[in-house]
């Protein structure tokens, strides 16, 4: 009997056992990168369907698919019939007969969900406007490498808390039972919350006694016309020495990149914590491998 079809469409609805399985695979792939013999995607072709530009997501997934024995087929959505108005469900039905899995980076969360439904192949949300769950897998992997188990820790997300990364952090907090404080000015706070999250407009309150200080860009892709307005709104929400001094002594700094020094994070803090931040970026590769392995439902031996 074939195993049930698996997707990774967001942290919403994912259970702790699943996250732990993925991160367990990720840790082993990282530790044994030069020697591990697993090739779960051998003989498979995976489509990367991207409507948004990317550095870390595209490179990490292409390398991951290839190192796991598969072929990565990059498809710019603008060059496909999708760009001329073909319905998602029709594209999904066609690709579902030709490739073995799909990794999608697009705008609407509903597009990824619709593709997964009609394609009948494993589908990964590599970013939508609503969630960025693959980023959070790598973030958690990095935090636990530096600090140990994340359960019970305090994560402070400072800046634009109405973004996809912040939402995925909210869902992850409930899954892994850590404390998440989100600091944002009025109008830039997440609409998603749960018993593990605290919302505030005070970045100092968020940073106080935090184990992790986390930030993202103030002006996300597609919001360039709001640049001046956003830069004004987020004054005082920069991760800098003053804010970090309020956190625990062992606190780490995370940024999902790209970073705009002097805006959401100071040049000094980014360079002083570049090891953590670029370990975080590297872990996109290993977390992606863990995720792809979990989707194929192979035994861990």
C-alpha positions in Angstrom: 0.0 0.0 0.0 1.3 3.5 -0.9 1.9 5.8 2.1 -0.6 8.7 2.4 0.3 11.8 0.4 2.1 14.5 2.4 2.3 18.2 1.9 3.9 21.0 3.8 1.7 24.0 3.2 2.3 25.9 6.5 3.0 25.6 10.2 -0.7 26.0 10.8 -2.0 22.5 11.5 1.4 20.8 11.8 2.0 18.7 14.9 5.1 18.5 17.1 5.9 15.0 16.0 6.1 16.0 12.4 8.4 19.0 13.1 10.7 16.8 15.2 10.9 14.2 12.5 11.8 16.9 9.9 14.4 18.6 12.2 15.8 15.2 13.1 16.5 14.4 9.5 17.8 17.9 9.0 20.4 17.5 11.8 21.6 14.3 10.4 21.9 15.6 6.8 23.9 18.5 8.2 26.2 16.4 10.3 26.8 13.8 7.6 26.7 15.9 4.5 29.9 14.6 3.0 29.2 10.9 3.8 25.4 10.3 4.0 24.2 7.9 1.4 20.5 8.6 1.5 19.1 9.5 -1.9 15.3 9.6 -1.3 14.7 11.6 -4.5 16.6 9.3 -6.8 14.9 9.1 -10.2 12.6 12.0 -9.3 12.1 15.4 -10.8 10.8 18.2 -8.6 9.4 21.4 -10.0 10.3 24.8 -8.4 7.5 27.1 -9.4 8.4 30.7 -8.4 6.4 33.8 -8.9 8.7 35.8 -6.6 12.4 36.4 -6.8 14.6 34.5 -4.4 18.2 33.8 -3.3 18.2 31.5 -0.3 14.9 29.7 -1.0 15.8 28.9 -4.6 19.4 27.9 -4.1 18.7 25.8 -1.0 15.9 23.9 -2.6 17.8 23.3 -5.9 20.9 22.1 -4.1 18.8 20.0 -1.7 16.9 18.2 -4.5 20.1 17.5 -6.4 22.0 16.2 -3.3 19.1 13.9 -2.5 19.4 12.4 -5.9 16.7 14.2 -7.8 16.5 16.7 -10.6 15.4 20.3 -9.8 13.3 21.9 -12.6 13.1 25.7 -12.1 9.9 27.2 -13.6 9.3 31.0 -13.5 5.6 31.3 -13.2 5.7 34.3 -15.5 7.1 32.1 -18.3 4.4 29.5 -17.9 0.8 29.5 -19.0 0.0 30.5 -15.5 1.3 33.9 -16.5 -1.3 34.1 -19.2 -4.2 33.1 -17.0 -4.3 29.3 -17.0 -6.1 28.2 -13.8 -4.0 26.8 -11.0 -6.0 23.6 -11.0 -5.2 22.9 -14.7 -1.5 23.6 -14.3 -1.5 21.3 -11.2 -3.3 18.5 -13.1 -0.7 18.7 -15.9 2.4 18.9 -13.7 1.0 16.2 -11.4 1.4 13.7 -14.3 4.9 14.8 -15.2 6.9 15.6 -12.0 7.1 14.0 -8.6 6.7 17.0 -6.3 6.3 20.8 -6.4 8.0 23.6 -4.4 6.0 26.8 -4.8 6.9 30.4 -4.0 4.0 32.7 -4.8 1.6 35.3 -3.5 -1.7 33.7 -2.4 -1.8 30.9 0.1 -4.9 29.6 -1.6 -2.9 29.0 -4.8 -0.5 26.6 -3.0 -3.4 24.8 -1.4 -5.3 24.5 -4.6 -2.2 23.2 -6.4 -1.7 20.5 -3.7 -5.3 19.5 -4.0 -5.4 19.0 -7.8 -1.8 17.9 -8.5 -1.9 14.9 -6.2 1.9 15.2 -5.7 3.8 16.4 -2.6 3.6 20.2 -2.4 5.8 22.6 -0.4 4.9 26.2 0.5 8.3 27.9 -0.2 6.7 31.2 0.7 3.3 32.9 0.3 2.1 36.3 1.5 0.5 34.5 4.4 3.2 32.0 5.6 6.9 31.2 5.2 7.1 27.9 7.0 10.4 26.6 5.5 12.1 29.7 6.9 10.9 28.8 10.4 12.2 25.3 10.2 15.7 26.6 9.6 15.2 29.3 12.3 14.3 26.7 14.9 17.1 24.3 13.9 19.5 27.2 14.4 18.1 28.3 17.7 18.3 24.8 19.1 21.8 24.4 17.9 22.8 27.5 19.8 20.6 27.3 22.9 19.2 23.8 23.2 15.5 22.9 23.2 13.2 25.8 22.2 10.3 24.9 24.5 9.9 27.5 27.2 12.2 29.9 25.6 11.3 33.5 24.8 11.5 34.6 21.2 11.1 38.4 20.5 10.0 39.3 17.0 10.5 43.0 16.5 9.4 45.0 13.5 6.8 44.2 10.9 4.7 41.6 12.7 2.0 41.5 10.0 4.3 39.6 7.7 4.4 35.9 6.6 7.4 35.1 8.8 5.7 36.4 11.9 2.6 34.4 11.2 4.6 31.2 10.8 6.4 32.0 14.1 3.0 32.3 15.8 1.8 28.9 14.6 5.2 27.4 15.5 5.0 28.7 19.1 1.8 26.7 19.7 3.3 23.6 18.1 6.6 23.7 20.0 5.4 25.5 23.2 7.8 28.4 23.4 6.9 32.0 24.3 6.7 34.5 21.4 6.4 38.3 21.9 5.7 40.3 18.9 6.5 44.1 19.0 5.2 46.3 16.3 3.7 49.7 15.9 -0.1 50.2 15.5 -1.3 48.8 12.2 1.6 46.4 11.7 0.7 43.7 14.2 -0.3 40.1 13.3 -4.0 39.2 13.3 -3.0 35.6 14.3 -2.5 34.8 17.9 -2.7 32.0 20.5 -1.9 31.4 24.2 1.8 31.3 23.5 2.0 34.7 22.0 2.0 38.2 23.4 1.4 41.4 21.3 3.0 44.7 22.3 4.0 48.0 20.7 7.0 48.2 23.1 10.2 46.8 21.6 12.0 47.1 24.9 9.3 44.9 26.6 9.7 42.3 23.9 13.5 42.3 24.1 13.6 42.1 27.9 14.9 38.6 29.0 14.5 37.2 25.5 16.6 34.2 24.3 16.3 35.2 20.7 15.9 38.6 19.0 14.4 38.2 15.6 13.7 40.7 12.8 12.8 40.9 9.2 12.8 43.7 6.6 10.4 46.6 7.1 9.5 46.8 3.4 8.7 43.4 2.0 8.5 42.5 -1.7 5.6 44.2 -3.4 5.4 47.0 -0.7 8.0 49.3 -2.2 5.5 52.1 -2.7 5.0 52.1 1.1 8.7 52.5 1.8 8.7 56.0 3.2 5.6 55.4 5.3 7.0 52.1 6.7 10.4 53.5 7.5 8.8 56.3 9.5 6.5 53.9 11.3 9.3 51.5 12.4 11.6 54.1 13.9 12.6 52.7 17.3 12.1 49.1 16.3 15.7 48.4 15.2 17.7 45.6 16.8 20.8 47.4 18.1 23.0 47.4 21.2 20.5 49.1 23.4 17.8 46.5 22.6 20.1 43.6 22.8 21.3 44.7 26.2 17.8 44.0 27.6 17.9 40.4 26.4 19.5 37.5 28.3 23.3 37.4 28.2 23.3 34.3 26.0 20.7 35.7 23.6 21.2 35.2 19.9 20.1 37.4 17.0 18.3 36.1 13.9 17.4 37.7 10.6 15.8 35.8 7.7 17.7 38.0 5.2 18.1 40.0 3.1 19.1 42.6 5.7 19.0 46.3 5.3 21.7 47.6 7.7 20.7 50.7 9.5 17.0 50.0 9.3 15.6 46.9 11.0 19.1 45.9 12.3 22.2 48.0 13.0 25.4 47.3 11.0 27.3 46.6 14.3 24.8 44.0 15.5 24.6 42.2 12.2 28.4 41.9 12.0 28.8 40.9 15.6 26.2 38.2 15.2 26.9 37.3 11.6 27.9 33.7 12.6 24.4 33.1 14.0 22.7 34.8 11.1 24.6 33.0 8.4 24.3 29.7 10.1 20.6 30.4 10.0 20.9 31.0 6.3 22.9 27.8 5.7 20.4 25.8 7.7 17.8 26.5 5.0 19.6 23.8 3.0 19.6 21.2 5.7 16.1 21.9 6.9 14.9 21.7 3.2 16.6 18.3 3.0 14.9 17.1 6.2 11.5 18.3 4.8 12.0 16.6 1.5 13.0 13.4 3.2 9.9 13.5 5.5 7.6 14.1 2.4 8.9 11.0 0.8 8.2 8.9 3.9 11.5 6.9 3.8 12.8 5.1 6.9 15.5 7.0 8.8 18.2 4.3 8.3 
